[in-house]
Amino acid sequence: MKKINFYILIIISLFFLSCSKKNDENSNLENKQILYTVMPKNDYNLQINNYSSNERALISQLWEGLTELKNNGIRMVSVNKIEHSPDFKEWTFYLRDDLKWSNGEKISADTFAKSWIDTLAKENNSDEIYRMFVIKGAEDFHNKNTNISTLGIKADGNILKVILNKSVDNFDEWVSNPIFYPIYDRNKNLLPTELVVNGPFKIKDFSNEQIILEKNNQYWDNVNTRLKEIVINLVEDEIMAYEMFSRNEIDFFGAPFYSIPFDRLNQVNSLPEKIVVPVMRYLYISMPNIKNEKIFSKKEIRKLMYDVTDPEFIGDSILKNNSPAIFEHPHPSSSVLNDAKEKFQKIKNINNFKIEDLVFVAHFNENNKIEKRILLSTVKEWISSFKFPIKVTSNAKNDEITFDIKDYLVGTNKKEDFYYYLNKKFNLRIENENDFLDDLPIIPILQKNETILLHSNVRGLLVSPNGDIYFKYINID
């Protein structure tokens, strides 16, 4: 009998020891749910209605809107139902009942309505504000021409109703952008670590060297958020930041947190951790002072300039990630180049254009090597074909700039939404691709794919078509 009791005691002891080991293993697994990455060492203001691309990367971890953009549509996050009228001018969003700020306060449809109205009421020079102008009365209200009663934004409990001034069949995609995120009004007086958010993470630590995000337990879907923390090192030197990935000091490297350095693009192509993701970010060259340059005000000239551009070369040989042309544009053949030269010479002679003594200025952002190379690659074709005297510089006054390289994040899955932005920015009436190619108010270059690096033990990375990366879906093995 004593032997039996002894064996039973051993079995029970082994059972509890086994359970203890399993609990320790599970505990260790949970403790490993920390993601490490980097961002440039800058001042981050974290303003939902006016931000840089790096700030957007951080903002999209801390806050979220009504929806998230995904390929060919949206994922409902703050809402569980969306309705629209047959003409897509009236939209109704039904919010979830369990939405809370990180301090436990409830979020309602009125929270979103007041936030949008507050954003429209303020001065805002960012391109993002154009997205809100599709709402009835929004542009006039923003410009102080009307009052709040004219706005097509109404809230009732958990129901948000929006009336648009034109038919937009994918407005549920538009509201995925940060300009439509809810705003906690008292945040403007709080320290970064005190900010009240509604996303999967909140700020635990914020210094000149590091930003640490931690899981937001008030988030409506926190049970499915696996990461415990996100540690973001702030690194000023881009090469040093990149090398941290190869030394396994970080798990993730790439846009929009920290772009691959131009000097390392060749090296990145040989890495098994490389991932190329298509993003609806359009690179183009504008002519901000076109009214002062008679030669470029002629759309026949702009079309010839577009004919000799080579976005295929830029995507393959400069960005090295097969970024496609925005519109179908094969590598220009010798016959295309010769034809463009002859046509330009005829237009020049007929209009008696004297360009030999002029200097045109092509502008790029300081220290952006990729932007500079893309601009150089484009204007060298214009110099070669048309003998334009072009100076490429990052140091120029606004009224001196002839060509300015820009990019625009469309923020949806539809190319047509790019035309809406151009119409608002340049006071145009472009409705489709034919209208655009006929007028060519800008010189389109390419749709910029993004290259990122990710270690194999990181699972579930989700990159949306607007370039937002949602760390809340990540699980680390």
Salt bridges, closest charged atoms under 4 A:
GLU64 OE1 - LYS472 NZ 3.13
GLU68 OE1 - ARG75 NH1 3.68
GLU68 OE2 - LYS472 NZ 2.51
GLU83 OE2 - LYS81 NZ 3.15
ASP98 OD1 - ARG96 NE 3.00
GLU105 OE2 - ARG186 NH2 3.16
ASP110 OD2 - LYS114 NZ 3.21
ASP118 OD2 - LYS122 NZ 3.26
ASP127 OD1 - LYS425 NZ 3.63
GLU128 OE2 - ARG131 NH2 2.84
GLU139 OE1 - LYS424 NZ 2.70
ASP169 OD1 - LYS414 NZ 2.97
ASP185 OD1 - LYS188 NZ 3.67
GLU209 OE1 - LYS41 NZ 3.32
GLU229 OE2 - LYS204 NZ 2.56
GLU243 OE2 - ARG264 NE 3.37
GLU249 OE2 - ARG247 NE 2.80
ASP263 OD2 - LYS369 NZ 3.02
ASP310 OD2 - HIS331 ND1 2.53
ASP339 OD2 - LYS343 NZ 3.27
GLU356 OE2 - LYS348 NZ 2.67
GLU381 OE2 - LYS380 NZ 2.98
ASP404 OD1 - HIS363 ND1 2.95
ASP404 OD2 - LYS406 NZ 3.53
ASP407 OD1 - ARG281 NH1 2.59
ASP438 OD2 - LYS299 NZ 3.28
ASP438 OD1 - LYS303 NZ 3.40
ASP439 OD2 - ARG302 NH2 3.98
GLU450 OE2 - ARG281 NE 3.89
ASP468 OD1 - ARG56 NE 2.77
ASP477 OD2 - ARG459 NE 2.81
